[in-house]
Amino acid sequence: MALEYKNLMEDVVVQNAITMMKVRGCCTCDACTSDVVAYALNHVPPRYVATRKGQMLAKISNYALQYKADVVAAVCEAIDVVKESPRHDDR
Ligand SMILES: [Zn+2]
């Protein structure tokens, strides 16, 4: 039996990051989006749960509401950093 676990914050951060990057005029290429998501995830506490298929959607929306303020603050900070020095030209 495989171990099944997941950091729910990954989904919450990704959902908010893409929307907020568009709103704030940040480049949304894969490189910039990855940077914003990684930065934000390092600044919010992880929320790992043992997963079983079918239970994920309800849990994600609960966490999305519960940690929305933390996620928005972290993503805002991440967007500032990435807009200041985007790395998509360095490749
Ligand atoms: Zn970019």
PDB file of the backbone (N, CA, C, O) and the ligand in Angstrom, with CONECT records:
HET     ZN  A 101       1
ATOM      1  N   MET A   1       0.849  -1.202   0.000  1.00  0.00           N
ATOM      2  CA  MET A   1       0.000   0.000   0.000  1.00  0.00           C
ATOM      3  C   MET A   1       0.880   1.245   0.000  1.00  0.00           C
ATOM      4  O   MET A   1       1.775   1.392   0.832  1.00  0.00           O
ATOM      5  N   ALA A   2       0.613   2.114  -0.925  1.00  0.00           N
ATOM      6  CA  ALA A   2       1.453   3.307  -1.074  1.00  0.00           C
ATOM      7  C   ALA A   2       1.121   4.339  -0.010  1.00  0.00           C
ATOM      8  O   ALA A   2      -0.026   4.467   0.419  1.00  0.00           O
ATOM      9  N   LEU A   3       2.127   5.059   0.400  1.00  0.00           N
ATOM     10  CA  LEU A   3       1.889   6.181   1.304  1.00  0.00           C
ATOM     11  C   LEU A   3       1.280   7.316   0.495  1.00  0.00           C
ATOM     12  O   LEU A   3       1.747   7.643  -0.597  1.00  0.00           O
ATOM     13  N   GLU A   4       0.237   7.905   1.047  1.00  0.00           N
ATOM     14  CA  GLU A   4      -0.396   9.019   0.337  1.00  0.00           C
ATOM     15  C   GLU A   4      -0.482  10.224   1.244  1.00  0.00           C
ATOM     16  O   GLU A   4      -1.202  10.217   2.242  1.00  0.00           O
ATOM     17  N   TYR A   5       0.251  11.249   0.893  1.00  0.00           N
ATOM     18  CA  TYR A   5       0.185  12.476   1.680  1.00  0.00           C
ATOM     19  C   TYR A   5       0.474  13.655   0.764  1.00  0.00           C
ATOM     20  O   TYR A   5       1.053  13.513  -0.313  1.00  0.00           O
ATOM     21  N   LYS A   6       0.059  14.802   1.222  1.00  0.00           N
ATOM     22  CA  LYS A   6       0.155  15.972   0.354  1.00  0.00           C
ATOM     23  C   LYS A   6       0.148  17.237   1.193  1.00  0.00           C
ATOM     24  O   LYS A   6      -0.511  17.309   2.230  1.00  0.00           O
ATOM     25  N   ASN A   7       0.892  18.231   0.728  1.00  0.00           N
ATOM     26  CA  ASN A   7       0.836  19.552   1.347  1.00  0.00           C
ATOM     27  C   ASN A   7      -0.296  20.336   0.685  1.00  0.00           C
ATOM     28  O   ASN A   7      -0.172  20.780  -0.457  1.00  0.00           O
ATOM     29  N   LEU A   8      -1.392  20.497   1.410  1.00  0.00           N
ATOM     30  CA  LEU A   8      -2.560  21.164   0.840  1.00  0.00           C
ATOM     31  C   LEU A   8      -2.267  22.596   0.426  1.00  0.00           C
ATOM     32  O   LEU A   8      -2.918  23.139  -0.467  1.00  0.00           O
ATOM     33  N   MET A   9      -1.284  23.204   1.080  1.00  0.00           N
ATOM     34  CA  MET A   9      -1.000  24.590   0.766  1.00  0.00           C
ATOM     35  C   MET A   9      -0.511  24.766  -0.669  1.00  0.00           C
ATOM     36  O   MET A   9      -0.643  25.849  -1.239  1.00  0.00           O
ATOM     37  N   GLU A  10       0.050  23.713  -1.253  1.00  0.00           N
ATOM     38  CA  GLU A  10       0.506  23.830  -2.637  1.00  0.00           C
ATOM     39  C   GLU A  10      -0.644  24.241  -3.550  1.00  0.00           C
ATOM     40  O   GLU A  10      -0.498  25.151  -4.366  1.00  0.00           O
ATOM     41  N   ASP A  11      -1.766  23.585  -3.414  1.00  0.00           N
ATOM     42  CA  ASP A  11      -2.905  23.903  -4.277  1.00  0.00           C
ATOM     43  C   ASP A  11      -3.456  25.291  -3.993  1.00  0.00           C
ATOM     44  O   ASP A  11      -3.798  26.041  -4.907  1.00  0.00           O
ATOM     45  N   VAL A  12      -3.537  25.620  -2.699  1.00  0.00           N
ATOM     46  CA  VAL A  12      -4.091  26.923  -2.324  1.00  0.00           C
ATOM     47  C   VAL A  12      -3.195  28.035  -2.866  1.00  0.00           C
ATOM     48  O   VAL A  12      -3.683  29.031  -3.400  1.00  0.00           O
ATOM     49  N   VAL A  13      -1.875  27.858  -2.723  1.00  0.00           N
ATOM     50  CA  VAL A  13      -0.941  28.886  -3.202  1.00  0.00           C
ATOM     51  C   VAL A  13      -0.994  29.001  -4.723  1.00  0.00           C
ATOM     52  O   VAL A  13      -1.039  30.109  -5.257  1.00  0.00           O
ATOM     53  N   VAL A  14      -0.988  27.878  -5.419  1.00  0.00           N
ATOM     54  CA  VAL A  14      -1.014  27.929  -6.887  1.00  0.00           C
ATOM     55  C   VAL A  14      -2.269  28.642  -7.376  1.00  0.00           C
ATOM     56  O   VAL A  14      -2.202  29.498  -8.258  1.00  0.00           O
ATOM     57  N   GLN A  15      -3.409  28.287  -6.799  1.00  0.00           N
ATOM     58  CA  GLN A  15      -4.669  28.923  -7.220  1.00  0.00           C
ATOM     59  C   GLN A  15      -4.604  30.437  -7.053  1.00  0.00           C
ATOM     60  O   GLN A  15      -4.971  31.186  -7.958  1.00  0.00           O
ATOM     61  N   ASN A  16      -4.138  30.876  -5.895  1.00  0.00           N
ATOM     62  CA  ASN A  16      -4.105  32.317  -5.618  1.00  0.00           C
ATOM     63  C   ASN A  16      -3.000  33.015  -6.402  1.00  0.00           C
ATOM     64  O   ASN A  16      -3.177  34.152  -6.840  1.00  0.00           O
ATOM     65  N   ALA A  17      -1.872  32.354  -6.582  1.00  0.00           N
ATOM     66  CA  ALA A  17      -0.722  32.985  -7.238  1.00  0.00           C
ATOM     67  C   ALA A  17      -1.054  33.402  -8.654  1.00  0.00           C
ATOM     68  O   ALA A  17      -0.778  34.536  -9.045  1.00  0.00           O
ATOM     69  N   ILE A  18      -1.641  32.509  -9.427  1.00  0.00           N
ATOM     70  CA  ILE A  18      -1.889  32.821 -10.835  1.00  0.00           C
ATOM     71  C   ILE A  18      -2.866  33.985 -10.962  1.00  0.00           C
ATOM     72  O   ILE A  18      -2.652  34.896 -11.762  1.00  0.00           O
ATOM     73  N   THR A  19      -3.941  33.955 -10.170  1.00  0.00           N
ATOM     74  CA  THR A  19      -4.914  35.046 -10.201  1.00  0.00           C
ATOM     75  C   THR A  19      -4.269  36.370  -9.812  1.00  0.00           C
ATOM     76  O   THR A  19      -4.442  37.382 -10.491  1.00  0.00           O
ATOM     77  N   MET A  20      -3.523  36.348  -8.712  1.00  0.00           N
ATOM     78  CA  MET A  20      -2.942  37.591  -8.198  1.00  0.00           C
ATOM     79  C   MET A  20      -1.838  38.121  -9.114  1.00  0.00           C
ATOM     80  O   MET A  20      -1.672  39.334  -9.242  1.00  0.00           O
ATOM     81  N   MET A  21      -1.093  37.234  -9.744  1.00  0.00           N
ATOM     82  CA  MET A  21      -0.043  37.684 -10.666  1.00  0.00           C
ATOM     83  C   MET A  21      -0.659  38.421 -11.841  1.00  0.00           C
ATOM     84  O   MET A  21      -0.130  39.441 -12.282  1.00  0.00           O
ATOM     85  N   LYS A  22      -1.771  37.914 -12.352  1.00  0.00           N
ATOM     86  CA  LYS A  22      -2.448  38.586 -13.468  1.00  0.00           C
ATOM     87  C   LYS A  22      -2.959  39.944 -13.029  1.00  0.00           C
ATOM     88  O   LYS A  22      -2.779  40.941 -13.728  1.00  0.00           O
ATOM     89  N   VAL A  23      -3.602  39.980 -11.856  1.00  0.00           N
ATOM     90  CA  VAL A  23      -4.162  41.237 -11.354  1.00  0.00           C
ATOM     91  C   VAL A  23      -3.072  42.286 -11.180  1.00  0.00           C
ATOM     92  O   VAL A  23      -3.279  43.462 -11.476  1.00  0.00           O
ATOM     93  N   ARG A  24      -1.911  41.853 -10.699  1.00  0.00           N
ATOM     94  CA  ARG A  24      -0.847  42.814 -10.397  1.00  0.00           C
ATOM     95  C   ARG A  24       0.135  43.015 -11.543  1.00  0.00           C
ATOM     96  O   ARG A  24       1.180  43.640 -11.365  1.00  0.00           O
ATOM     97  N   GLY A  25      -0.196  42.488 -12.718  1.00  0.00           N
ATOM     98  CA  GLY A  25       0.620  42.742 -13.890  1.00  0.00           C
ATOM     99  C   GLY A  25       1.974  42.061 -13.854  1.00  0.00           C
ATOM    100  O   GLY A  25       2.923  42.521 -14.489  1.00  0.00           O
ATOM    101  N   CYS A  26       2.065  40.977 -13.121  1.00  0.00           N
ATOM    102  CA  CYS A  26       3.312  40.224 -13.062  1.00  0.00           C
ATOM    103  C   CYS A  26       3.342  39.239 -14.227  1.00  0.00           C
ATOM    104  O   CYS A  26       2.308  38.691 -14.608  1.00  0.00           O
ATOM    105  N   CYS A  27       4.529  39.015 -14.791  1.00  0.00           N
ATOM    106  CA  CYS A  27       4.691  38.009 -15.843  1.00  0.00           C
ATOM    107  C   CYS A  27       4.207  36.653 -15.309  1.00  0.00           C
ATOM    108  O   CYS A  27       4.515  36.285 -14.175  1.00  0.00           O
ATOM    109  N   THR A  28       3.452  35.918 -16.124  1.00  0.00           N
ATOM    110  CA  THR A  28       2.924  34.625 -15.664  1.00  0.00           C
ATOM    111  C   THR A  28       3.505  33.464 -16.461  1.00  0.00           C
ATOM    112  O   THR A  28       2.856  32.429 -16.612  1.00  0.00           O
ATOM    113  N   CYS A  29       4.721  33.628 -16.972  1.00  0.00           N
ATOM    114  CA  CYS A  29       5.359  32.498 -17.655  1.00  0.00           C
ATOM    115  C   CYS A  29       5.669  31.417 -16.605  1.00  0.00           C
ATOM    116  O   CYS A  29       5.597  31.670 -15.402  1.00  0.00           O
ATOM    117  N   ASP A  30       6.008  30.236 -17.071  1.00  0.00           N
ATOM    118  CA  ASP A  30       6.241  29.123 -16.146  1.00  0.00           C
ATOM    119  C   ASP A  30       7.346  29.438 -15.143  1.00  0.00           C
ATOM    120  O   ASP A  30       7.246  29.078 -13.971  1.00  0.00           O
ATOM    121  N   ALA A  31       8.402  30.112 -15.604  1.00  0.00           N
ATOM    122  CA  ALA A  31       9.531  30.408 -14.714  1.00  0.00           C
ATOM    123  C   ALA A  31       9.091  31.344 -13.590  1.00  0.00           C
ATOM    124  O   ALA A  31       9.407  31.108 -12.424  1.00  0.00           O
ATOM    125  N   CYS A  32       8.370  32.396 -13.936  1.00  0.00           N
ATOM    126  CA  CYS A  32       7.950  33.366 -12.921  1.00  0.00           C
ATOM    127  C   CYS A  32       6.901  32.767 -11.988  1.00  0.00           C
ATOM    128  O   CYS A  32       6.945  32.980 -10.777  1.00  0.00           O
ATOM    129  N   THR A  33       5.964  32.021 -12.555  1.00  0.00           N
ATOM    130  CA  THR A  33       4.951  31.390 -11.719  1.00  0.00           C
ATOM    131  C   THR A  33       5.599  30.416 -10.740  1.00  0.00           C
ATOM    132  O   THR A  33       5.232  30.374  -9.566  1.00  0.00           O
ATOM    133  N   SER A  34       6.560  29.636 -11.224  1.00  0.00           N
ATOM    134  CA  SER A  34       7.251  28.693 -10.338  1.00  0.00           C
ATOM    135  C   SER A  34       7.971  29.427  -9.222  1.00  0.00           C
ATOM    136  O   SER A  34       7.949  28.986  -8.073  1.00  0.00           O
ATOM    137  N   ASP A  35       8.609  30.543  -9.548  1.00  0.00           N
ATOM    138  CA  ASP A  35       9.326  31.315  -8.538  1.00  0.00           C
ATOM    139  C   ASP A  35       8.368  31.868  -7.486  1.00  0.00           C
ATOM    140  O   ASP A  35       8.647  31.801  -6.288  1.00  0.00           O
ATOM    141  N   VAL A  36       7.243  32.413  -7.935  1.00  0.00           N
ATOM    142  CA  VAL A  36       6.270  32.980  -6.997  1.00  0.00           C
ATOM    143  C   VAL A  36       5.728  31.884  -6.085  1.00  0.00           C
ATOM    144  O   VAL A  36       5.644  32.068  -4.871  1.00  0.00           O
ATOM    145  N   VAL A  37       5.360  30.739  -6.672  1.00  0.00           N
ATOM    146  CA  VAL A  37       4.787  29.649  -5.884  1.00  0.00           C
ATOM    147  C   VAL A  37       5.810  29.126  -4.875  1.00  0.00           C
ATOM    148  O   VAL A  37       5.479  28.908  -3.709  1.00  0.00           O
ATOM    149  N   ALA A  38       7.047  28.927  -5.320  1.00  0.00           N
ATOM    150  CA  ALA A  38       8.079  28.391  -4.419  1.00  0.00           C
ATOM    151  C   ALA A  38       8.357  29.367  -3.279  1.00  0.00           C
ATOM    152  O   ALA A  38       8.475  28.966  -2.121  1.00  0.00           O
ATOM    153  N   TYR A  39       8.461  30.649  -3.618  1.00  0.00           N
ATOM    154  CA  TYR A  39       8.739  31.655  -2.596  1.00  0.00           C
ATOM    155  C   TYR A  39       7.600  31.697  -1.576  1.00  0.00           C
ATOM    156  O   TYR A  39       7.830  31.691  -0.367  1.00  0.00           O
ATOM    157  N   ALA A  40       6.378  31.740  -2.085  1.00  0.00           N
ATOM    158  CA  ALA A  40       5.223  31.828  -1.188  1.00  0.00           C
ATOM    159  C   ALA A  40       5.138  30.587  -0.297  1.00  0.00           C
ATOM    160  O   ALA A  40       4.850  30.695   0.895  1.00  0.00           O
ATOM    161  N   LEU A  41       5.390  29.409  -0.877  1.00  0.00           N
ATOM    162  CA  LEU A  41       5.297  28.174  -0.086  1.00  0.00           C
ATOM    163  C   LEU A  41       6.338  28.141   1.030  1.00  0.00           C
ATOM    164  O   LEU A  41       6.129  27.500   2.060  1.00  0.00           O
ATOM    165  N   ASN A  42       7.456  28.830   0.824  1.00  0.00           N
ATOM    166  CA  ASN A  42       8.468  28.890   1.882  1.00  0.00           C
ATOM    167  C   ASN A  42       8.077  29.842   2.998  1.00  0.00           C
ATOM    168  O   ASN A  42       8.716  29.862   4.050  1.00  0.00           O
ATOM    169  N   HIS A  43       7.034  30.629   2.778  1.00  0.00           N
ATOM    170  CA  HIS A  43       6.646  31.628   3.768  1.00  0.00           C
ATOM    171  C   HIS A  43       5.281  31.365   4.390  1.00  0.00           C
ATOM    172  O   HIS A  43       4.777  32.195   5.146  1.00  0.00           O
ATOM    173  N   VAL A  44       4.691  30.245   4.089  1.00  0.00           N
ATOM    174  CA  VAL A  44       3.461  29.846   4.788  1.00  0.00           C
ATOM    175  C   VAL A  44       3.719  28.471   5.399  1.00  0.00           C
ATOM    176  O   VAL A  44       4.453  27.666   4.825  1.00  0.00           O
ATOM    177  N   PRO A  45       3.125  28.198   6.552  1.00  0.00           N
ATOM    178  CA  PRO A  45       3.329  26.881   7.170  1.00  0.00           C
ATOM    179  C   PRO A  45       2.726  25.788   6.290  1.00  0.00           C
ATOM    180  O   PRO A  45       1.610  25.941   5.794  1.00  0.00           O
ATOM    181  N   PRO A  46       3.453  24.688   6.091  1.00  0.00           N
ATOM    182  CA  PRO A  46       2.889  23.580   5.320  1.00  0.00           C
ATOM    183  C   PRO A  46       1.735  22.931   6.074  1.00  0.00           C
ATOM    184  O   PRO A  46       1.724  22.921   7.304  1.00  0.00           O
ATOM    185  N   ARG A  47       0.792  22.404   5.365  1.00  0.00           N
ATOM    186  CA  ARG A  47      -0.347  21.688   5.973  1.00  0.00           C
ATOM    187  C   ARG A  47      -0.438  20.328   5.317  1.00  0.00           C
ATOM    188  O   ARG A  47      -1.178  20.135   4.352  1.00  0.00           O
ATOM    189  N   TYR A  48       0.320  19.390   5.850  1.00  0.00           N
ATOM    190  CA  TYR A  48       0.312  18.049   5.271  1.00  0.00           C
ATOM    191  C   TYR A  48      -0.855  17.240   5.805  1.00  0.00           C
ATOM    192  O   TYR A  48      -1.173  17.285   6.993  1.00  0.00           O
ATOM    193  N   VAL A  49      -1.477  16.510   4.921  1.00  0.00           N
ATOM    194  CA  VAL A  49      -2.538  15.599   5.320  1.00  0.00           C
ATOM    195  C   VAL A  49      -2.319  14.267   4.627  1.00  0.00           C
ATOM    196  O   VAL A  49      -1.773  14.199   3.526  1.00  0.00           O
ATOM    197  N   ALA A  50      -2.754  13.217   5.292  1.00  0.00           N
ATOM    198  CA  ALA A  50      -2.811  11.921   4.635  1.00  0.00           C
ATOM    199  C   ALA A  50      -4.005  11.965   3.694  1.00  0.00           C
ATOM    200  O   ALA A  50      -5.096  12.393   4.071  1.00  0.00           O
ATOM    201  N   THR A  51      -3.786  11.525   2.490  1.00  0.00           N
ATOM    202  CA  THR A  51      -4.839  11.684   1.483  1.00  0.00           C
ATOM    203  C   THR A  51      -5.462  10.357   1.103  1.00  0.00           C
ATOM    204  O   THR A  51      -4.800   9.319   1.075  1.00  0.00           O
ATOM    205  N   ARG A  52      -6.712  10.413   0.821  1.00  0.00           N
ATOM    206  CA  ARG A  52      -7.400   9.307   0.185  1.00  0.00           C
ATOM    207  C   ARG A  52      -8.251   9.911  -0.904  1.00  0.00           C
ATOM    208  O   ARG A  52      -8.896  10.942  -0.708  1.00  0.00           O
ATOM    209  N   LYS A  53      -8.249   9.274  -2.034  1.00  0.00           N
ATOM    210  CA  LYS A  53      -8.948   9.851  -3.178  1.00  0.00           C
ATOM    211  C   LYS A  53     -10.402  10.154  -2.817  1.00  0.00           C
ATOM    212  O   LYS A  53     -11.071   9.379  -2.134  1.00  0.00           O
ATOM    213  N   GLY A  54     -10.868  11.317  -3.303  1.00  0.00           N
ATOM    214  CA  GLY A  54     -12.258  11.689  -3.076  1.00  0.00           C
ATOM    215  C   GLY A  54     -12.448  12.664  -1.941  1.00  0.00           C
ATOM    216  O   GLY A  54     -13.464  13.355  -1.866  1.00  0.00           O
ATOM    217  N   GLN A  55     -11.448  12.720  -1.037  1.00  0.00           N
ATOM    218  CA  GLN A  55     -11.599  13.633   0.093  1.00  0.00           C
ATOM    219  C   GLN A  55     -10.881  14.950  -0.135  1.00  0.00           C
ATOM    220  O   GLN A  55     -11.005  15.877   0.667  1.00  0.00           O
ATOM    221  N   MET A  56     -10.134  15.036  -1.217  1.00  0.00           N
ATOM    222  CA  MET A  56      -9.247  16.174  -1.383  1.00  0.00           C
ATOM    223  C   MET A  56      -9.970  17.486  -1.634  1.00  0.00           C
ATOM    224  O   MET A  56      -9.602  18.510  -1.059  1.00  0.00           O
ATOM    225  N   LEU A  57     -10.979  17.474  -2.471  1.00  0.00           N
ATOM    226  CA  LEU A  57     -11.599  18.738  -2.865  1.00  0.00           C
ATOM    227  C   LEU A  57     -12.168  19.492  -1.675  1.00  0.00           C
ATOM    228  O   LEU A  57     -11.958  20.698  -1.545  1.00  0.00           O
ATOM    229  N   ALA A  58     -12.881  18.798  -0.812  1.00  0.00           N
ATOM    230  CA  ALA A  58     -13.470  19.449   0.345  1.00  0.00           C
ATOM    231  C   ALA A  58     -12.382  20.018   1.247  1.00  0.00           C
ATOM    232  O   ALA A  58     -12.502  21.133   1.755  1.00  0.00           O
ATOM    233  N   LYS A  59     -11.318  19.237   1.442  1.00  0.00           N
ATOM    234  CA  LYS A  59     -10.244  19.708   2.310  1.00  0.00           C
ATOM    235  C   LYS A  59      -9.571  20.937   1.738  1.00  0.00           C
ATOM    236  O   LYS A  59      -9.286  21.887   2.466  1.00  0.00           O
ATOM    237  N   ILE A  60      -9.313  20.927   0.434  1.00  0.00           N
ATOM    238  CA  ILE A  60      -8.630  22.073  -0.163  1.00  0.00           C
ATOM    239  C   ILE A  60      -9.458  23.336   0.003  1.00  0.00           C
ATOM    240  O   ILE A  60      -8.907  24.387   0.329  1.00  0.00           O
ATOM    241  N   SER A  61     -10.768  23.262  -0.213  1.00  0.00           N
ATOM    242  CA  SER A  61     -11.554  24.490  -0.111  1.00  0.00           C
ATOM    243  C   SER A  61     -11.644  24.959   1.335  1.00  0.00           C
ATOM    244  O   SER A  61     -11.701  26.163   1.585  1.00  0.00           O
ATOM    245  N   ASN A  62     -11.659  24.033   2.294  1.00  0.00           N
ATOM    246  CA  ASN A  62     -11.597  24.437   3.703  1.00  0.00           C
ATOM    247  C   ASN A  62     -10.314  25.189   4.000  1.00  0.00           C
ATOM    248  O   ASN A  62     -10.333  26.259   4.609  1.00  0.00           O
ATOM    249  N   TYR A  63      -9.197  24.619   3.563  1.00  0.00           N
ATOM    250  CA  TYR A  63      -7.911  25.256   3.834  1.00  0.00           C
ATOM    251  C   TYR A  63      -7.780  26.574   3.081  1.00  0.00           C
ATOM    252  O   TYR A  63      -7.190  27.531   3.581  1.00  0.00           O
ATOM    253  N   ALA A  64      -8.336  26.610   1.875  1.00  0.00           N
ATOM    254  CA  ALA A  64      -8.254  27.836   1.078  1.00  0.00           C
ATOM    255  C   ALA A  64      -8.884  28.988   1.845  1.00  0.00           C
ATOM    256  O   ALA A  64      -8.351  30.097   1.844  1.00  0.00           O
ATOM    257  N   LEU A  65     -10.009  28.737   2.499  1.00  0.00           N
ATOM    258  CA  LEU A  65     -10.679  29.786   3.267  1.00  0.00           C
ATOM    259  C   LEU A  65      -9.906  30.095   4.539  1.00  0.00           C
ATOM    260  O   LEU A  65      -9.690  31.257   4.883  1.00  0.00           O
ATOM    261  N   GLN A  66      -9.489  29.034   5.236  1.00  0.00           N
ATOM    262  CA  GLN A  66      -8.871  29.198   6.539  1.00  0.00           C
ATOM    263  C   GLN A  66      -7.553  29.965   6.460  1.00  0.00           C
ATOM    264  O   GLN A  66      -7.242  30.775   7.334  1.00  0.00           O
ATOM    265  N   TYR A  67      -6.785  29.700   5.404  1.00  0.00           N
ATOM    266  CA  TYR A  67      -5.447  30.284   5.326  1.00  0.00           C
ATOM    267  C   TYR A  67      -5.314  31.328   4.236  1.00  0.00           C
ATOM    268  O   TYR A  67      -4.207  31.695   3.842  1.00  0.00           O
ATOM    269  N   LYS A  68      -6.450  31.804   3.753  1.00  0.00           N
ATOM    270  CA  LYS A  68      -6.451  32.765   2.654  1.00  0.00           C
ATOM    271  C   LYS A  68      -5.581  33.980   2.958  1.00  0.00           C
ATOM    272  O   LYS A  68      -4.784  34.393   2.115  1.00  0.00           O
ATOM    273  N   ALA A  69      -5.721  34.553   4.136  1.00  0.00           N
ATOM    274  CA  ALA A  69      -4.984  35.780   4.466  1.00  0.00           C
ATOM    275  C   ALA A  69      -3.479  35.536   4.464  1.00  0.00           C
ATOM    276  O   ALA A  69      -2.718  36.346   3.935  1.00  0.00           O
ATOM    277  N   ASP A  70      -3.045  34.423   5.054  1.00  0.00           N
ATOM    278  CA  ASP A  70      -1.621  34.090   5.068  1.00  0.00           C
ATOM    279  C   ASP A  70      -1.095  33.889   3.647  1.00  0.00           C
ATOM    280  O   ASP A  70      -0.014  34.357   3.292  1.00  0.00           O
ATOM    281  N   VAL A  71      -1.883  33.185   2.854  1.00  0.00           N
ATOM    282  CA  VAL A  71      -1.457  32.884   1.491  1.00  0.00           C
ATOM    283  C   VAL A  71      -1.377  34.160   0.663  1.00  0.00           C
ATOM    284  O   VAL A  71      -0.417  34.366  -0.080  1.00  0.00           O
ATOM    285  N   VAL A  72      -2.380  35.009   0.792  1.00  0.00           N
ATOM    286  CA  VAL A  72      -2.384  36.257   0.021  1.00  0.00           C
ATOM    287  C   VAL A  72      -1.178  37.114   0.390  1.00  0.00           C
ATOM    288  O   VAL A  72      -0.534  37.686  -0.489  1.00  0.00           O
ATOM    289  N   ALA A  73      -0.871  37.205   1.676  1.00  0.00           N
ATOM    290  CA  ALA A  73       0.282  38.001   2.111  1.00  0.00           C
ATOM    291  C   ALA A  73       1.580  37.432   1.544  1.00  0.00           C
ATOM    292  O   ALA A  73       2.433  38.181   1.068  1.00  0.00           O
ATOM    293  N   ALA A  74       1.727  36.120   1.596  1.00  0.00           N
ATOM    294  CA  ALA A  74       2.954  35.489   1.101  1.00  0.00           C
ATOM    295  C   ALA A  74       3.071  35.640  -0.413  1.00  0.00           C
ATOM    296  O   ALA A  74       4.160  35.884  -0.933  1.00  0.00           O
ATOM    297  N   VAL A  75       1.961  35.495  -1.112  1.00  0.00           N
ATOM    298  CA  VAL A  75       1.994  35.614  -2.571  1.00  0.00           C
ATOM    299  C   VAL A  75       2.288  37.058  -2.982  1.00  0.00           C
ATOM    300  O   VAL A  75       3.015  37.292  -3.946  1.00  0.00           O
ATOM    301  N   CYS A  76       1.732  38.012  -2.263  1.00  0.00           N
ATOM    302  CA  CYS A  76       2.009  39.437  -2.531  1.00  0.00           C
ATOM    303  C   CYS A  76       3.506  39.703  -2.441  1.00  0.00           C
ATOM    304  O   CYS A  76       4.097  40.329  -3.322  1.00  0.00           O
ATOM    305  N   GLU A  77       4.103  39.217  -1.368  1.00  0.00           N
ATOM    306  CA  GLU A  77       5.533  39.412  -1.159  1.00  0.00           C
ATOM    307  C   GLU A  77       6.320  38.732  -2.288  1.00  0.00           C
ATOM    308  O   GLU A  77       7.281  39.293  -2.815  1.00  0.00           O
ATOM    309  N   ALA A  78       5.903  37.537  -2.642  1.00  0.00           N
ATOM    310  CA  ALA A  78       6.583  36.781  -3.697  1.00  0.00           C
ATOM    311  C   ALA A  78       6.512  37.527  -5.029  1.00  0.00           C
ATOM    312  O   ALA A  78       7.494  37.581  -5.770  1.00  0.00           O
ATOM    313  N   ILE A  79       5.351  38.098  -5.325  1.00  0.00           N
ATOM    314  CA  ILE A  79       5.191  38.826  -6.593  1.00  0.00           C
ATOM    315  C   ILE A  79       6.114  40.040  -6.617  1.00  0.00           C
ATOM    316  O   ILE A  79       6.717  40.340  -7.648  1.00  0.00           O
ATOM    317  N   ASP A  80       6.228  40.738  -5.490  1.00  0.00           N
ATOM    318  CA  ASP A  80       7.140  41.884  -5.431  1.00  0.00           C
ATOM    319  C   ASP A  80       8.562  41.457  -5.762  1.00  0.00           C
ATOM    320  O   ASP A  80       9.257  42.125  -6.529  1.00  0.00           O
ATOM    321  N   VAL A  81       8.992  40.337  -5.179  1.00  0.00           N
ATOM    322  CA  VAL A  81      10.361  39.857  -5.395  1.00  0.00           C
ATOM    323  C   VAL A  81      10.570  39.472  -6.861  1.00  0.00           C
ATOM    324  O   VAL A  81      11.579  39.834  -7.467  1.00  0.00           O
ATOM    325  N   VAL A  82       9.617  38.743  -7.421  1.00  0.00           N
ATOM    326  CA  VAL A  82       9.773  38.255  -8.798  1.00  0.00           C
ATOM    327  C   VAL A  82       9.680  39.403  -9.802  1.00  0.00           C
ATOM    328  O   VAL A  82      10.408  39.417 -10.794  1.00  0.00           O
ATOM    329  N   LYS A  83       8.786  40.368  -9.551  1.00  0.00           N
ATOM    330  CA  LYS A  83       8.674  41.511 -10.460  1.00  0.00           C
ATOM    331  C   LYS A  83       9.955  42.342 -10.444  1.00  0.00           C
ATOM    332  O   LYS A  83      10.376  42.893 -11.462  1.00  0.00           O
ATOM    333  N   GLU A  84      10.557  42.414  -9.266  1.00  0.00           N
ATOM    334  CA  GLU A  84      11.789  43.190  -9.096  1.00  0.00           C
ATOM    335  C   GLU A  84      12.941  42.575  -9.896  1.00  0.00           C
ATOM    336  O   GLU A  84      13.714  43.283 -10.542  1.00  0.00           O
ATOM    337  N   SER A  85      13.036  41.265  -9.841  1.00  0.00           N
ATOM    338  CA  SER A  85      14.130  40.596 -10.562  1.00  0.00           C
ATOM    339  C   SER A  85      13.663  39.286 -11.160  1.00  0.00           C
ATOM    340  O   SER A  85      13.986  38.212 -10.651  1.00  0.00           O
ATOM    341  N   PRO A  86      12.891  39.373 -12.258  1.00  0.00           N
ATOM    342  CA  PRO A  86      12.416  38.147 -12.916  1.00  0.00           C
ATOM    343  C   PRO A  86      13.591  37.340 -13.447  1.00  0.00           C
ATOM    344  O   PRO A  86      14.591  37.894 -13.902  1.00  0.00           O
ATOM    345  N   ARG A  87      13.452  36.030 -13.380  1.00  0.00           N
ATOM    346  CA  ARG A  87      14.565  35.170 -13.774  1.00  0.00           C
ATOM    347  C   ARG A  87      14.356  34.504 -15.119  1.00  0.00           C
ATOM    348  O   ARG A  87      15.166  33.676 -15.536  1.00  0.00           O
ATOM    349  N   HIS A  88      13.251  34.867 -15.818  1.00  0.00           N
ATOM    350  CA  HIS A  88      12.938  34.166 -17.081  1.00  0.00           C
ATOM    351  C   HIS A  88      13.934  34.472 -18.197  1.00  0.00           C
ATOM    352  O   HIS A  88      13.984  33.746 -19.189  1.00  0.00           O
ATOM    353  N   ASP A  89      14.729  35.539 -18.053  1.00  0.00           N
ATOM    354  CA  ASP A  89      15.703  35.872 -19.090  1.00  0.00           C
ATOM    355  C   ASP A  89      17.041  35.197 -18.862  1.00  0.00           C
ATOM    356  O   ASP A  89      17.916  35.217 -19.728  1.00  0.00           O
ATOM    357  N   ASP A  90      17.192  34.600 -17.689  1.00  0.00           N
ATOM    358  CA  ASP A  90      18.495  34.045 -17.324  1.00  0.00           C
ATOM    359  C   ASP A  90      18.719  32.653 -17.903  1.00  0.00           C
ATOM    360  O   ASP A  90      19.830  32.127 -17.855  1.00  0.00           O
ATOM    361  N   ARG A  91      17.663  32.060 -18.450  1.00  0.00           N
ATOM    362  CA  ARG A  91      17.810  30.679 -18.873  1.00  0.00           C
ATOM    363  C   ARG A  91      18.590  30.566 -20.167  1.00  0.00           C
ATOM    364  O   ARG A  91      18.805  29.461 -20.663  1.00  0.00           O
TER     365      ARG A  91
HETATM  366 ZN    ZN A 101       8.341  35.427 -16.683  1.00  0.00          ZN2+
END
